Each structure stands twice: as C-alpha cells, then as structure tokens.
Amino acid sequence: MAQDQTIHRTAEQSARDAVAKTILARHSTRAFCTGRKVPLSTIEECLSIAQHAPSSTNIQPWRLTLVSGPPLERLSTSLVSAFESKAELKIPAIPESYQNYRSELGHHIYGPNGYNIAREDTESMMKTLISNFKFYNAPIVAVVSIDKELNKSDILSVGIYLQTLLLLLTERGLGTQVSVAPAGYPDIIRKELRIEGNLDILCTVGIGYENEQEHINSLKMPRDDWKKSVRFVLE
C-alpha cells in the first residue's frame, strides 16, 4: 500500500512538472522550418483536447479557420501588399502607461540578442516587419475569431482556449507565433478565407516546427515578478 501511494505521488509530481515545463518552454517562434510538414492528425488531436478549455456559460465562443498551402500563400501575398502600400492597420493603440513594455519588446527583438538590427538600417527593419504578414513562414496558420455579438467575458474565454491550444502544440514539439498585426487587415483575411461577416478577427497563430538554426528563436522575453500583478486581501 505504501509503495502504491509513493508511485501515485511520484506520478502526480511528474504531471505537475510536465505542465510547468511546457508553460516555461512556450515562446514565440519567429522562424519556422519551411521544408518540414506538420501532420494534420497532430493538429486535430490538439484541437480536440483544447475544446475542453473552460468558457463562460460553456458557450465555447472560439472560432478558428486553419489555412495552409496555396491559400496561405495567397493570403500572405495580399497582406504583404497591403502593408507595403501603407494601408491603414486597424489595430487599437497601446495606452501610454503600457508603452514601456512595447519599447522593451522592441529592444529585445531588434537588439543584439534578437535580429541585431541598427536603428538606421530601415531596409532590414522593414523585412522583419513584413515577416509578420508572412507568418514567419509557418506552414499552417490559424485565424482566431469570435462572434461580434459576444462580450469581454467571452473574449476572455477565447484567450483561455488559445493558451490551452498553445501549450498542447508546444508539448508536441511544435512552435507557435501569435500575432495581432495580420488581424489589422480583417477585410483581406475575411475575403481570402471566406470568413463570415459576423465574426471579429482577433489574431492569427502560426504553427510549425521551429527552425533551431535561427538565433531569433532562442530569444526569451523577460516577465514581471508575479507580485506586481497580484494582491491578497486576507483580513
């Protein structure tokens, strides 16, 4: 009996460790392997499990459109063309009180530990910005949407689902890249992928095997101490 309890505790600890390791391992992939296909069965398995993520009143409000192959190439071409022509990106501005996070992100991505691009090198900077709309060469892209009639609590549910999906993909050795930039051209995405007009496009997720030869993929962004985000009321 004592041995069985020890084995049970060990299994529980291993499960906890596995979850923690997956959370810490997940990061944004900014260079995917172009010649390595992702088995559709792996994606379907992750989608099936992620469907069990919690949601407000269990309405499961997430809507995904997955695209690959020639349709993905056409979508990327249209998005890049819009960006190069300086079409307006429909992305809400970040409030001034949070701009320091954006500045820090840029410092890490474009600095010595990232792309290592000098401020005056506008050509290289433009290429990296365009990579957003090429989905960093991901072989599969998921467009994440929600019904326009739903509210903030339902968007929260989509976020919970998305994190669940990201961790499942990470656990199976796949890289992911969540990006808001392509969603800044919702009309293009809607037209290319025939997405219904009642859906708001929230973001895109590039999915594929990470190119481990690319230095940018070793970049890990720092996080605030958790105590900055949490307060206890105990009395």
Residue frames as qw, qx, qy, qz and C-alpha x, y, z in Angstrom:
[[0.000, 0.885, 0.466, 0.000, 0.00, 0.00, 0.00],
 [0.307, -0.798, 0.103, 0.508, 2.79, 2.42, 0.94],
 [0.415, -0.143, 0.598, 0.671, 4.56, 1.65, -2.33],
 [0.228, 0.619, 0.668, 0.344, 1.36, 2.33, -4.31],
 [0.123, -0.937, -0.255, 0.205, 0.94, 5.70, -2.57],
 [0.396, -0.584, 0.340, 0.622, 4.56, 6.61, -3.35],
 [0.370, 0.176, 0.692, 0.594, 4.08, 5.71, -7.01],
 [0.089, 0.808, 0.567, 0.135, 0.87, 7.77, -7.11],
 [0.233, -0.889, -0.033, 0.393, 2.58, 10.80, -5.57],
 [0.429, -0.330, 0.518, 0.663, 5.50, 10.44, -7.99],
 [0.299, 0.453, 0.698, 0.467, 3.10, 10.34, -10.95],
 [0.039, -0.920, -0.384, 0.068, 1.31, 13.44, -9.68],
 [0.347, -0.740, 0.199, 0.540, 4.60, 15.28, -9.27],
 [0.428, -0.026, 0.640, 0.637, 5.69, 14.27, -12.78],
 [0.197, 0.704, 0.620, 0.285, 2.42, 15.60, -14.19],
 [0.167, -0.940, -0.153, 0.256, 2.84, 18.92, -12.37],
 [0.428, -0.517, 0.411, 0.617, 6.42, 19.18, -13.56],
 [0.415, 0.280, 0.684, 0.531, 5.36, 18.46, -17.15],
 [0.093, 0.882, 0.451, 0.102, 2.78, 21.26, -17.11],
 [0.295, -0.872, 0.078, 0.382, 5.26, 23.73, -15.62],
 [0.492, -0.273, 0.551, 0.616, 7.97, 22.79, -18.12],
 [0.353, 0.520, 0.646, 0.433, 5.59, 23.22, -21.04],
 [0.042, -0.956, -0.280, 0.076, 4.46, 26.65, -19.83],
 [0.354, -0.776, 0.276, 0.444, 8.07, 27.80, -19.43],
 [0.529, -0.051, 0.646, 0.548, 9.13, 26.25, -22.76],
 [0.369, 0.742, 0.534, 0.167, 6.47, 28.02, -24.82],
 [0.197, -0.573, 0.107, 0.788, 7.74, 31.10, -26.63],
 [0.547, 0.742, 0.070, -0.381, 7.15, 32.99, -29.86],
 [0.701, 0.007, 0.536, 0.471, 8.68, 31.29, -32.88],
 [0.239, 0.831, -0.050, -0.500, 9.88, 33.84, -35.42],
 [0.307, 0.529, -0.690, -0.387, 11.41, 31.42, -37.93],
 [0.869, 0.015, 0.397, -0.295, 9.74, 28.16, -38.94],
 [0.390, -0.204, 0.809, 0.391, 11.17, 25.22, -40.89],
 [0.508, 0.426, -0.181, -0.726, 9.87, 25.62, -44.43],
 [0.491, 0.289, -0.752, -0.332, 10.54, 22.06, -45.56],
 [0.089, -0.023, -0.948, 0.304, 9.02, 20.11, -42.68],
 [0.461, -0.369, -0.465, -0.659, 5.33, 19.34, -42.81],
 [0.311, -0.171, 0.648, -0.674, 3.15, 19.17, -39.72],
 [0.105, -0.226, -0.956, -0.157, 0.94, 16.07, -39.55],
 [0.395, -0.378, -0.230, -0.805, -2.69, 17.16, -39.70],
 [0.711, -0.380, -0.589, -0.041, -3.50, 14.42, -37.19],
 [0.467, -0.143, -0.453, 0.746, -1.32, 16.20, -34.61],
 [0.119, -0.157, -0.008, -0.980, -3.17, 19.48, -35.13],
 [0.599, -0.343, -0.469, -0.551, -6.54, 17.74, -34.92],
 [0.651, -0.294, -0.632, 0.299, -5.54, 15.99, -31.70],
 [0.255, -0.082, -0.330, 0.905, -4.57, 19.31, -30.10],
 [0.317, -0.212, -0.211, -0.900, -7.78, 20.97, -31.28],
 [0.650, -0.345, -0.627, -0.254, -9.84, 18.11, -29.87],
 [0.558, -0.316, -0.562, 0.522, -8.25, 18.38, -26.42],
 [0.127, 0.018, -0.125, 0.984, -8.26, 22.20, -26.39],
 [0.371, -0.422, -0.491, -0.666, -12.02, 22.12, -26.93],
 [0.609, -0.508, -0.592, 0.145, -12.26, 21.18, -23.24],
 [0.256, 0.122, -0.267, 0.921, -10.98, 24.62, -22.18],
 [0.029, -0.594, -0.667, 0.449, -13.40, 26.47, -19.86],
 [0.051, 0.301, 0.327, 0.894, -15.68, 29.21, -21.15],
 [0.273, 0.062, 0.374, -0.884, -18.36, 31.49, -19.74],
 [0.722, 0.193, 0.324, -0.580, -21.65, 29.53, -19.56],
 [0.600, -0.066, 0.766, 0.222, -19.89, 26.88, -21.68],
 [0.584, 0.724, 0.150, -0.335, -20.67, 28.66, -24.95],
 [0.714, -0.092, 0.486, 0.495, -17.20, 27.82, -26.37],
 [0.317, 0.873, 0.155, -0.336, -17.02, 31.08, -28.37],
 [0.249, -0.553, 0.579, 0.544, -13.75, 30.48, -30.20],
 [0.793, 0.559, 0.213, -0.114, -13.88, 30.11, -33.98],
 [0.396, -0.539, 0.564, 0.485, -10.79, 29.04, -35.88],
 [0.768, 0.624, -0.011, -0.139, -10.04, 28.99, -39.59],
 [0.629, -0.445, 0.513, 0.379, -6.93, 26.98, -40.43],
 [0.621, 0.766, -0.068, -0.153, -5.14, 27.68, -43.69],
 [0.596, -0.428, 0.563, 0.379, -2.15, 26.12, -45.42],
 [0.596, 0.239, 0.629, 0.439, -0.64, 25.59, -48.87],
 [0.247, 0.369, 0.412, 0.796, -1.63, 27.82, -51.82],
 [0.236, -0.833, -0.419, -0.273, -4.48, 29.57, -49.93],
 [0.572, -0.697, -0.087, 0.424, -1.97, 30.59, -47.24],
 [0.507, -0.038, 0.302, 0.806, 0.44, 31.86, -49.88],
 [0.069, 0.620, 0.464, 0.629, -2.31, 33.97, -51.46],
 [0.422, -0.849, -0.318, 0.015, -3.31, 35.36, -48.07],
 [0.611, -0.492, 0.056, 0.617, 0.27, 36.26, -47.22],
 [0.391, 0.231, 0.392, 0.800, 0.80, 37.94, -50.60],
 [0.109, -0.768, -0.440, -0.453, -2.32, 40.07, -50.12],
 [0.536, -0.795, -0.199, 0.204, -1.33, 41.08, -46.59],
 [0.595, -0.272, 0.179, 0.735, 2.23, 41.99, -47.57],
 [0.250, 0.462, 0.437, 0.730, 0.93, 44.03, -50.49],
 [0.278, -0.859, -0.365, -0.229, -1.40, 45.96, -48.18],
 [0.611, -0.672, -0.048, 0.416, 1.39, 46.63, -45.69],
 [0.542, -0.052, 0.302, 0.783, 3.86, 47.75, -48.35],
 [0.091, 0.586, 0.432, 0.679, 1.26, 50.12, -49.80],
 [0.080, 0.057, -0.454, 0.886, 0.89, 51.58, -46.28],
 [0.476, -0.479, -0.534, -0.509, -2.76, 50.62, -45.95],
 [0.353, -0.547, 0.367, -0.664, -4.10, 51.51, -42.51],
 [0.394, -0.028, -0.897, 0.197, -3.73, 48.79, -39.90],
 [0.546, -0.552, -0.181, -0.604, -6.89, 48.52, -37.82],
 [0.666, -0.163, -0.612, 0.394, -5.15, 47.82, -34.51],
 [0.373, -0.901, -0.192, -0.113, -6.04, 49.71, -31.30],
 [0.277, 0.700, -0.428, 0.499, -3.22, 51.87, -29.96],
 [0.661, -0.247, -0.584, 0.401, -1.42, 50.77, -26.80],
 [0.304, -0.932, -0.178, -0.089, -2.14, 53.18, -23.90],
 [0.228, 0.805, -0.390, 0.385, 0.74, 55.43, -22.91],
 [0.564, -0.610, 0.462, -0.311, 1.04, 53.78, -19.48],
 [0.918, -0.056, 0.392, 0.036, 1.93, 50.48, -21.19],
 [0.584, 0.784, -0.210, -0.008, 4.25, 51.82, -23.89],
 [0.212, -0.718, 0.661, -0.051, 7.31, 50.87, -21.85],
 [0.769, -0.049, 0.636, -0.042, 6.51, 47.19, -22.43],
 [0.743, 0.647, 0.170, 0.025, 6.37, 47.73, -26.17],
 [0.182, 0.891, -0.412, 0.062, 9.68, 49.59, -26.09],
 [0.489, -0.503, 0.710, -0.062, 11.28, 46.80, -24.09],
 [0.842, 0.261, 0.470, -0.031, 9.95, 44.23, -26.55],
 [0.587, 0.805, -0.067, 0.057, 11.46, 46.13, -29.47],
 [0.128, -0.811, 0.568, -0.064, 14.78, 46.44, -27.65],
 [0.648, -0.259, 0.716, -0.024, 14.98, 42.67, -27.21],
 [0.797, 0.446, 0.407, -0.009, 13.72, 41.68, -30.66],
 [0.557, 0.809, -0.036, 0.182, 15.84, 44.11, -32.66],
 [0.272, -0.858, 0.433, -0.050, 18.80, 44.27, -30.27],
 [0.130, 0.574, -0.808, -0.042, 21.94, 42.08, -30.01],
 [0.366, -0.070, 0.896, -0.242, 20.02, 39.12, -28.57],
 [0.641, 0.507, 0.472, -0.330, 17.47, 39.23, -31.38],
 [0.710, 0.647, 0.221, 0.170, 17.75, 40.32, -35.00],
 [0.549, -0.446, 0.141, 0.693, 20.59, 42.71, -34.12],
 [0.372, 0.653, 0.416, 0.513, 19.39, 45.47, -36.44],
 [0.274, -0.167, -0.156, 0.934, 20.67, 49.02, -36.12],
 [0.209, 0.669, 0.461, -0.545, 18.07, 51.80, -35.88],
 [0.202, 0.641, -0.283, -0.685, 19.29, 53.37, -39.12],
 [0.061, -0.107, 0.914, 0.387, 19.01, 50.07, -41.05],
 [0.560, 0.235, 0.215, -0.765, 15.49, 50.74, -42.29],
 [0.606, 0.276, -0.606, -0.435, 15.65, 48.10, -45.04],
 [0.328, 0.053, -0.921, 0.202, 16.33, 45.25, -42.60],
 [0.229, 0.135, 0.592, -0.760, 13.77, 46.65, -40.21],
 [0.614, 0.245, -0.136, -0.738, 11.14, 46.63, -42.95],
 [0.536, 0.181, -0.800, -0.200, 11.93, 42.99, -43.80],
 [0.124, -0.056, -0.883, 0.450, 11.35, 41.91, -40.23],
 [0.400, 0.229, 0.334, -0.822, 8.07, 43.83, -40.09],
 [0.623, 0.252, -0.449, -0.589, 6.94, 42.15, -43.30],
 [0.246, 0.125, -0.956, 0.102, 7.69, 38.77, -41.69],
 [0.350, 0.143, 0.612, -0.695, 4.58, 39.34, -39.55],
 [0.662, 0.405, 0.045, -0.630, 2.43, 39.16, -42.66],
 [0.580, 0.363, -0.703, -0.194, 4.30, 36.14, -43.98],
 [0.866, -0.416, 0.014, -0.277, 3.59, 34.43, -40.65],
 [0.309, -0.687, 0.658, 0.024, 7.33, 33.80, -40.28],
 [0.421, 0.337, -0.777, -0.324, 6.99, 31.06, -42.93],
 [0.489, -0.051, 0.761, -0.423, 4.71, 28.95, -40.75],
 [0.074, -0.021, -0.880, -0.468, 3.23, 26.08, -42.83],
 [0.242, -0.590, -0.756, -0.147, -0.12, 26.31, -41.04],
 [0.014, -0.150, 0.232, -0.961, -1.89, 29.40, -39.76],
 [0.145, -0.581, -0.794, 0.102, -4.98, 29.57, -37.56],
 [0.085, -0.389, -0.078, -0.914, -7.14, 32.68, -37.73],
 [0.187, -0.345, -0.797, 0.458, -8.86, 33.17, -34.37],
 [0.202, -0.354, -0.285, -0.868, -12.28, 34.83, -34.38],
 [0.021, 0.320, 0.783, -0.533, -15.29, 35.48, -32.16],
 [0.048, 0.690, 0.660, 0.293, -18.91, 36.38, -32.84],
 [0.123, 0.385, -0.034, 0.914, -19.36, 40.17, -32.82],
 [0.533, -0.606, -0.291, -0.515, -22.43, 39.86, -30.57],
 [0.789, -0.363, -0.409, 0.280, -20.38, 38.48, -27.68],
 [0.208, -0.952, 0.074, -0.213, -18.70, 40.49, -24.93],
 [0.057, 0.758, -0.601, 0.247, -15.49, 40.83, -22.89],
 [0.668, -0.340, 0.615, -0.244, -16.05, 37.73, -20.78],
 [0.914, 0.325, 0.236, -0.051, -16.33, 35.70, -23.97],
 [0.481, 0.773, -0.373, 0.178, -13.12, 37.17, -25.36],
 [0.351, -0.612, 0.655, -0.270, -11.53, 36.06, -22.09],
 [0.881, 0.006, 0.444, -0.161, -12.80, 32.55, -22.81],
 [0.773, 0.621, -0.101, 0.078, -11.12, 32.65, -26.22],
 [0.096, 0.788, -0.552, 0.257, -7.86, 33.63, -24.51],
 [0.644, -0.373, 0.624, -0.238, -8.10, 30.69, -22.12],
 [0.913, 0.313, 0.256, -0.062, -8.74, 28.37, -25.07],
 [0.549, 0.779, -0.275, 0.125, -5.85, 29.83, -27.03],
 [0.180, -0.687, 0.665, -0.231, -3.36, 29.32, -24.20],
 [0.816, -0.101, 0.538, -0.186, -4.60, 25.74, -23.84],
 [0.842, 0.533, 0.083, 0.018, -4.03, 25.13, -27.54],
 [0.272, 0.834, -0.449, 0.170, -0.57, 26.75, -27.49],
 [0.436, -0.542, 0.686, -0.212, 0.56, 24.52, -24.63],
 [0.887, 0.135, 0.427, -0.109, -0.72, 21.38, -26.35],
 [0.698, 0.701, -0.107, 0.100, 1.16, 22.30, -29.53],
 [0.005, -0.794, 0.565, -0.223, 4.30, 23.10, -27.53],
 [0.715, -0.327, 0.585, -0.201, 4.05, 19.78, -25.72],
 [0.885, 0.306, 0.348, 0.050, 4.15, 18.04, -29.10],
 [0.617, -0.224, 0.350, 0.668, 7.28, 19.85, -30.21],
 [0.346, 0.670, 0.446, 0.482, 5.63, 22.48, -32.38],
 [0.237, -0.160, -0.132, 0.949, 6.44, 26.17, -32.42],
 [0.080, 0.784, 0.612, 0.069, 3.76, 28.85, -32.40],
 [0.230, -0.015, 0.005, 0.973, 3.56, 32.57, -33.11],
 [0.042, 0.767, 0.620, -0.158, 0.54, 34.57, -32.00],
 [0.265, -0.011, 0.186, 0.946, 0.29, 37.81, -33.94],
 [0.191, 0.704, 0.489, -0.479, -2.16, 40.71, -33.89],
 [0.036, -0.474, 0.353, 0.806, -0.64, 42.51, -36.88],
 [0.001, -0.114, -0.822, -0.557, -2.29, 40.45, -39.66],
 [0.033, -0.625, -0.766, 0.146, -5.66, 40.90, -37.92],
 [0.046, -0.566, -0.069, 0.820, -5.16, 44.61, -38.60],
 [0.278, 0.225, -0.539, -0.763, -6.32, 43.83, -42.14],
 [0.486, 0.137, 0.779, -0.372, -9.55, 41.98, -41.32],
 [0.658, 0.554, 0.061, -0.506, -11.21, 42.67, -44.66],
 [0.388, 0.559, -0.697, -0.226, -8.36, 40.99, -46.53],
 [0.123, -0.167, 0.956, -0.206, -8.39, 37.93, -44.28],
 [0.559, 0.317, 0.554, -0.529, -12.18, 37.72, -44.47],
 [0.632, 0.592, -0.192, -0.462, -12.15, 37.90, -48.26],
 [0.299, 0.506, -0.800, -0.120, -9.29, 35.45, -48.83],
 [0.026, 0.073, -0.970, 0.230, -10.61, 32.83, -46.40],
 [0.436, -0.370, -0.575, -0.586, -14.34, 33.45, -46.84],
 [0.212, -0.199, -0.737, 0.610, -14.82, 34.19, -43.13],
 [0.104, -0.724, -0.658, -0.177, -18.35, 35.19, -42.19],
 [0.092, 0.606, 0.006, 0.790, -19.07, 38.87, -41.62],
 [0.613, -0.704, -0.138, -0.333, -20.49, 38.28, -38.13],
 [0.869, -0.291, -0.144, 0.374, -17.05, 37.25, -36.84],
 [0.071, -0.958, 0.276, -0.017, -14.44, 39.60, -35.39],
 [0.844, 0.289, -0.312, 0.326, -10.90, 38.52, -36.25],
 [0.571, -0.817, 0.061, 0.051, -8.80, 38.66, -33.09],
 [0.236, -0.722, 0.612, 0.219, -5.38, 37.32, -34.08],
 [0.837, 0.371, -0.377, -0.140, -3.50, 34.72, -36.07],
 [0.680, -0.532, 0.504, 0.003, -1.40, 31.79, -34.88],
 [0.545, 0.574, -0.593, -0.148, 1.47, 30.46, -36.97],
 [0.850, -0.306, 0.401, -0.153, 2.08, 26.75, -36.34],
 [0.801, 0.501, -0.325, 0.040, 5.02, 24.60, -37.40],
 [0.870, -0.249, -0.105, 0.412, 8.36, 23.13, -36.47],
 [0.183, -0.949, 0.128, 0.224, 10.83, 25.69, -35.23],
 [0.707, 0.583, -0.237, 0.324, 13.99, 26.41, -37.23],
 [0.733, -0.629, -0.048, 0.253, 16.53, 25.77, -34.49],
 [0.671, 0.133, 0.113, 0.720, 19.33, 27.23, -36.61],
 [0.065, 0.733, 0.178, 0.653, 17.83, 30.72, -36.39],
 [0.313, 0.057, -0.537, 0.781, 19.19, 32.71, -33.45],
 [0.336, -0.298, -0.009, -0.893, 15.95, 34.69, -33.06],
 [0.755, -0.301, -0.477, -0.335, 14.17, 31.57, -31.82],
 [0.606, -0.117, -0.604, 0.504, 16.38, 31.41, -28.74],
 [0.044, -0.346, 0.171, -0.922, 15.03, 34.77, -27.56],
 [0.372, -0.529, -0.752, 0.129, 13.03, 34.59, -24.33],
 [0.087, -0.676, -0.064, -0.729, 11.21, 37.69, -23.19],
 [0.157, 0.049, -0.702, 0.693, 11.51, 38.69, -19.51],
 [0.386, -0.622, -0.608, -0.307, 8.45, 38.80, -17.26],
 [0.272, -0.643, 0.252, -0.670, 7.44, 40.99, -14.35],
 [0.036, 0.074, -0.888, 0.453, 7.63, 39.47, -10.90],
 [0.266, -0.458, -0.802, -0.276, 4.24, 37.86, -10.27],
 [0.255, -0.535, -0.558, 0.581, 3.77, 40.03, -7.18],
 [0.001, 0.177, -0.152, -0.972, 3.41, 43.06, -9.45],
 [0.366, -0.144, -0.603, -0.694, 0.20, 41.58, -10.87],
 [0.578, -0.398, -0.708, -0.079, -1.32, 40.07, -7.74],
 [0.157, -0.417, 0.440, -0.779, -2.62, 41.34, -4.43],
 [0.397, -0.278, -0.867, 0.115, -4.05, 39.41, -1.49],
 [0.404, -0.474, 0.108, -0.775, -6.91, 40.53, 0.74],
 [0.521, -0.032, -0.836, 0.170, -6.66, 38.27, 3.78],
 [0.175, -0.313, -0.670, 0.650, -8.24, 40.28, 6.59]]
